[in-house]
């Protein structure tokens, strides 16, 4: 009689199963933690981009507008009665400098710097001429600190539950083409500054909040800087009508710097009616100290644990026909 053979299949023991499950659990925990950290970083980056989205849009608007500034310069006699030479002439104007010296605030305090110019931006409130895209406008940018009530709709500003909200605000001055008055005011008053003094809410609007600094620095081209080491605007001031070196000329290059702080930091700081002393009067007054002043501002913000972002770029002026002064 033949005996039937039997086979015994070896299975996992309970201990081996428990060890495998433990290893698998550890791997799952590590993977989940890695995914969580990656998601947190992504959320932080996305949140930061979102928080400064308005500031970025305002900065891009400055670059786009200022790049189109024009003086429409032409050549004419230096003296119509006794001409001796041809010189550059223009009825238009480009000016920048300390905001407090240039303009008066509508409902707060103007801080840092301001710039005003004319450009063919085609802005009009008249439906009959809006189709003309190259209409000449007066334009400008500055920073204002205050409540901002005058720029709010009346049903908000006059509501019984309205609470003051003090903030730094990047302001845009824009004069419709049909209201352009630079030619008229110059002829009647001889005052070359009246055209940008209009601080009415109709001509000024908020571009972005929590902008604590705007620096406009006219600069020479790199080629000019090799032979002329002096700053074109050593004190951040440029006036196309007053300085003999660049009379009726646009600066060839402009460096634009803007500093924004996060809304969470602004809420935490509980800004009052007076501007916080982030930027002192001594800062950004000397162009040679630009880097040092910017580093000092960063140090102040970091000490107070304020979230911030710096926007900076150089803009070549497309309509500038710069002619550097000849050496004697």
MARMARNU-956797 format. One record per residue (C-alpha): y, x, z. Coordinates in nm, 4 decimals. Each point is the difference from the previous one (the first is absolute). Example, Ala and Ser with C-alpha at 12.3 -4.5 7.8 and 13.67 -1.06 7.14 Angstrom:
residues 2
    north     east       up
  -0.4500   1.2300   0.7800
   0.3440   0.1370  -0.0660
END
This chain:
residues 328
    north     east       up
   0.0000   0.0000   0.0000
   0.3347   0.1437  -0.1121
   0.2782   0.0098   0.2515
   0.3382  -0.1115  -0.1194
   0.2786   0.2549   0.0553
   0.3245  -0.0958   0.1783
   0.3496   0.1459  -0.0494
   0.2804   0.0077   0.2538
   0.3626  -0.0147  -0.1339
   0.2434   0.1879   0.2223
   0.3097  -0.2079   0.1046
   0.3336   0.0893   0.1679
  -0.0138   0.0096   0.3723
   0.2489  -0.1935   0.2123
   0.1701   0.3228   0.1021
   0.0503   0.1067  -0.3612
   0.1473  -0.3380  -0.0873
   0.2417   0.0174   0.2910
   0.1107   0.3521  -0.0987
   0.0543  -0.1093  -0.3624
   0.2002  -0.3023   0.1091
   0.2119   0.2151   0.2305
   0.0809   0.2442  -0.2804
   0.0787  -0.2873  -0.2345
   0.2292  -0.1563   0.2608
   0.1860   0.3263   0.0495
   0.0496   0.0339  -0.3758
   0.1296  -0.3568  -0.0224
   0.2452   0.0643   0.2838
   0.1278   0.3196  -0.1668
   0.0402  -0.1739  -0.3360
   0.1820  -0.2947   0.1585
   0.2347   0.2356   0.1859
   0.0742   0.1924  -0.3180
   0.0705  -0.3203  -0.1894
   0.2197  -0.1221   0.2841
   0.2022   0.3222   0.0038
   0.0352  -0.0071  -0.3787
   0.1158  -0.3617   0.0135
   0.2478   0.0828   0.2757
   0.1496   0.2869  -0.2008
   0.0225  -0.2232  -0.3059
   0.1649  -0.2757   0.2020
   0.2468   0.2460   0.1548
   0.0949   0.1389  -0.3398
   0.0306  -0.3491  -0.1494
   0.2024  -0.1182   0.2983
   0.2357   0.2973  -0.0223
   0.0523  -0.0534  -0.3723
   0.0667  -0.3685   0.0658
   0.2427   0.0755   0.2845
   0.2154   0.2217  -0.2228
  -0.0416  -0.2052  -0.3173
   0.3517  -0.1439   0.0299
   0.1468   0.3467   0.0589
  -0.1809   0.1376  -0.3049
   0.1329  -0.2848  -0.2149
   0.3541   0.0695   0.1236
  -0.0349   0.3719  -0.0696
  -0.1284  -0.0668  -0.3521
   0.2950  -0.2347  -0.0586
   0.2466   0.2750   0.0946
  -0.1660   0.2456  -0.2395
  -0.0075  -0.2503  -0.2851
   0.3618  -0.1111   0.0418
   0.1648   0.3334   0.0684
  -0.1773   0.1593  -0.2951
   0.1936  -0.2373  -0.2284
   0.3438   0.0822   0.1416
   0.2602   0.0698  -0.2666
   0.3605   0.1099  -0.0300
   0.0313  -0.0552  -0.3757
   0.2012   0.3211  -0.0146
   0.2185   0.0771  -0.2995
   0.2405   0.2802  -0.0947
   0.3752  -0.0518  -0.0035
   0.3254   0.1880   0.0516
   0.0598   0.1413   0.3453
   0.3602  -0.1278  -0.0118
   0.0887  -0.2779  -0.2481
   0.3661   0.1066   0.0018
  -0.0540   0.3763  -0.0239
  -0.3579   0.0625  -0.1023
  -0.1310   0.3527   0.0384
  -0.3761  -0.0537  -0.0015
  -0.2831  -0.2493  -0.0321
  -0.1605  -0.1009   0.3284
  -0.2729  -0.2397   0.1085
   0.1239  -0.3493   0.0824
  -0.1625  -0.3151   0.1372
   0.1016  -0.3330   0.1478
  -0.3301  -0.0236   0.1859
  -0.0843   0.1552   0.3341
  -0.2888   0.1641   0.1863
   0.0493   0.0636   0.3697
  -0.2185   0.0797   0.2982
   0.0566   0.1231   0.3539
  -0.0114  -0.1077   0.3626
  -0.0208  -0.3784   0.0002
   0.2464  -0.0410   0.2866
   0.2660   0.1814  -0.2072
  -0.0593  -0.2057  -0.3123
  -0.0472  -0.3591   0.1146
   0.0327  -0.2458   0.2847
  -0.3040  -0.1913   0.1213
  -0.0219  -0.3774  -0.0383
  -0.1836  -0.0779   0.3226
  -0.1236   0.3228   0.1541
   0.0417   0.3766  -0.0191
  -0.0404   0.2039  -0.3172
  -0.1873   0.3242   0.0612
  -0.1143   0.3119  -0.1879
   0.1146   0.0130  -0.3631
   0.0945  -0.2299  -0.2862
   0.0210   0.0229  -0.3781
   0.1867  -0.2187  -0.2508
   0.0092   0.0120  -0.3796
   0.0042  -0.2014  -0.3232
  -0.3088  -0.0536  -0.2132
  -0.1025  -0.2250  -0.2927
  -0.2454  -0.2043   0.2066
   0.0687  -0.3386  -0.1583
   0.0422  -0.1901   0.3258
   0.1932  -0.3270  -0.0278
   0.0185  -0.3326   0.1812
   0.1425  -0.1718  -0.3077
  -0.2819  -0.1728  -0.1946
   0.1940   0.0324  -0.3251
  -0.0044   0.3812  -0.0028
  -0.3240   0.0823   0.1832
  -0.1769   0.0671  -0.3295
   0.2053   0.3178  -0.0488
  -0.2117   0.2691   0.1639
   0.2512   0.2886  -0.0141
   0.2946  -0.1579   0.1788
   0.1873   0.2444   0.2208
  -0.0266  -0.0473   0.3758
   0.1374   0.1662   0.3108
  -0.2883   0.0989   0.2284
  -0.0634   0.1868   0.3215
  -0.2213   0.0632   0.3023
   0.0662   0.0581   0.3683
  -0.1616  -0.0507   0.3412
   0.1329  -0.2502   0.2499
  -0.1041  -0.0581   0.3601
   0.0549  -0.3381   0.1576
  -0.1182  -0.3543   0.0480
   0.0117  -0.0923  -0.3670
   0.1025  -0.3586   0.0710
   0.2556  -0.0123  -0.2832
  -0.2733   0.0654  -0.2583
  -0.2262  -0.2803   0.1248
   0.0002  -0.3581  -0.1308
   0.2252  -0.2234   0.2091
  -0.2859  -0.2230   0.1137
  -0.1654   0.3053   0.1598
   0.3066   0.1772   0.1375
   0.1352  -0.3249   0.1448
  -0.3233  -0.1256   0.1508
   0.0025  -0.0546   0.3757
  -0.3129   0.2141   0.0428
   0.1345   0.2933  -0.2005
  -0.0252   0.3289   0.1863
   0.1857   0.3160  -0.1045
  -0.2212   0.2585  -0.1645
   0.1679   0.3383  -0.0141
  -0.1395   0.2257  -0.2686
   0.0895   0.2795  -0.2398
   0.0240  -0.1421  -0.3512
   0.0193   0.1578  -0.3425
   0.2755  -0.1909  -0.1774
   0.0594  -0.0394  -0.3721
   0.3498  -0.0609  -0.1315
  -0.0059  -0.1704  -0.3400
   0.2985  -0.1399  -0.1835
  -0.0766  -0.2392  -0.2891
   0.1304   0.1005  -0.3397
   0.2428  -0.2943  -0.0133
   0.1586   0.1185   0.3267
   0.0318   0.3675  -0.0908
   0.3512   0.0884   0.1108
   0.0224   0.3786  -0.0063
   0.2327  -0.0010  -0.3028
   0.2320  -0.2683   0.1360
   0.0332   0.1431   0.3507
   0.0689   0.3518  -0.1230
   0.2829  -0.1159  -0.2219
   0.1642  -0.2253   0.2565
  -0.0393   0.1994   0.3216
  -0.0833   0.3557  -0.0942
  -0.2688  -0.0152   0.2685
  -0.3289   0.1377  -0.1276
  -0.2052  -0.1323   0.2911
   0.0615  -0.3754  -0.0023
  -0.2785  -0.0792  -0.2446
  -0.2767   0.0812   0.2510
   0.1683  -0.1387   0.3128
  -0.1339  -0.3528  -0.0465
  -0.2288  -0.0582   0.2988
  -0.0555  -0.3726  -0.0550
  -0.3596  -0.1296   0.0285
   0.0290  -0.1178  -0.3602
   0.0320   0.3603  -0.1212
  -0.2270   0.1668   0.2562
  -0.3623  -0.0651   0.0822
  -0.2745   0.1447   0.2192
  -0.2510   0.2125  -0.1905
  -0.2143   0.1200   0.2910
   0.0023   0.0036   0.3783
  -0.0562   0.2874   0.2420
   0.1605   0.2615  -0.2272
   0.1695   0.2356   0.2458
   0.1254   0.2626  -0.2440
   0.1196   0.0282  -0.3586
   0.1086   0.3393  -0.1305
   0.1496   0.0396  -0.3479
   0.0486   0.3631  -0.0994
   0.1476   0.0867  -0.3432
  -0.1400   0.3336  -0.1137
   0.0369   0.2487  -0.2805
  -0.2746   0.0609  -0.2528
  -0.2424   0.2818   0.0679
   0.1619   0.2052  -0.2773
   0.3461  -0.0411   0.1528
  -0.1275   0.0909   0.3460
  -0.1115   0.3394  -0.1302
   0.3603   0.0949  -0.0786
   0.1889  -0.2291   0.2413
  -0.1627   0.0128   0.3451
   0.2588  -0.2280   0.1641
  -0.1040  -0.3591   0.0623
   0.1460  -0.2553  -0.2397
   0.0639  -0.2373   0.2918
  -0.0069   0.2212   0.3117
   0.0902  -0.2927   0.2279
  -0.1940  -0.2691  -0.1899
   0.3226  -0.1286  -0.1557
   0.0544  -0.0508  -0.3716
   0.2870  -0.1806  -0.1695
   0.0153   0.0070  -0.3792
   0.3743  -0.0680   0.0043
   0.1313   0.2453   0.2544
  -0.1700   0.3385  -0.0267
   0.1249   0.2237  -0.2801
  -0.3334   0.1783  -0.0501
  -0.1875  -0.3139  -0.0972
   0.2797  -0.2436  -0.0775
  -0.1348  -0.2961  -0.2004
  -0.3508   0.1447   0.0000
  -0.3224  -0.1247   0.1536
  -0.2025   0.2394   0.2130
  -0.2913   0.1336  -0.2069
  -0.2556  -0.0456   0.2782
  -0.0059  -0.2145   0.3136
  -0.2353   0.0448   0.2930
  -0.0709  -0.3290   0.1738
  -0.1497  -0.0041   0.3491
  -0.0802  -0.3119   0.1974
  -0.1673  -0.0377   0.3399
  -0.1681  -0.3250   0.1067
  -0.1499  -0.0959   0.3371
  -0.2763  -0.2506   0.0626
   0.0742  -0.3516   0.1184
  -0.2388   0.0401   0.2945
   0.2065   0.2946   0.1211
   0.3224  -0.1936  -0.0553
  -0.1275  -0.2908   0.2097
  -0.1166   0.2336   0.2745
   0.3338   0.1812   0.0128
   0.1867  -0.3314   0.0378
   0.3094   0.1154  -0.1875
   0.3230  -0.1378   0.1403
   0.3431  -0.0630  -0.1483
   0.0759   0.3738  -0.0184
  -0.1923   0.2203  -0.2467
  -0.2640   0.2217   0.1620
   0.0912   0.3660  -0.0195
  -0.2658   0.1145  -0.2435
   0.2556   0.1706  -0.2241
   0.3078   0.1608   0.1568
   0.3327   0.0539  -0.1741
  -0.0729   0.3732  -0.0194
  -0.3188  -0.0561  -0.1989
   0.0033  -0.0124  -0.3798
   0.3600   0.1132  -0.0149
  -0.0720   0.3469  -0.1417
  -0.2283   0.0202  -0.3045
  -0.1199   0.3472   0.0970
  -0.1523  -0.1500   0.3140
  -0.1949  -0.2694  -0.1839
  -0.3460   0.1297   0.0923
   0.0991   0.0720   0.3607
   0.1586  -0.3435   0.0434
  -0.3048  -0.1736  -0.1439
  -0.2285   0.1969   0.2329
   0.2231  -0.0919   0.2955
  -0.0214  -0.3687  -0.0895
  -0.3795   0.0207  -0.0252
  -0.0137   0.1624   0.3422
   0.2089  -0.2793   0.1521
  -0.2189  -0.2703  -0.1514
  -0.3231   0.1696   0.1054
   0.1229   0.0498   0.3548
   0.0678  -0.3718   0.0248
  -0.3367  -0.0728  -0.1671
   0.1658  -0.1941  -0.2791
  -0.1990  -0.0570  -0.3161
   0.2011   0.1158  -0.3012
  -0.0232   0.1020  -0.3624
   0.2228   0.2276  -0.2069
   0.0693  -0.0757  -0.3660
   0.1622   0.2788  -0.2016
   0.0393   0.0882  -0.3658
   0.2418   0.1586  -0.2466
   0.1342  -0.2096  -0.2856
   0.1367   0.1569  -0.3203
   0.2932  -0.2083  -0.1169
  -0.0794  -0.1119  -0.3523
   0.3606  -0.0561  -0.1108
   0.1451   0.3115   0.1653
   0.1635   0.2408  -0.2400
   0.0532   0.2702   0.2545
   0.2210   0.2922  -0.0856
   0.0023   0.2671   0.2653
   0.3302   0.1827   0.0558
   0.0362   0.3206  -0.1960
   0.0226   0.3223   0.1929
   0.3345   0.1725  -0.0124
END
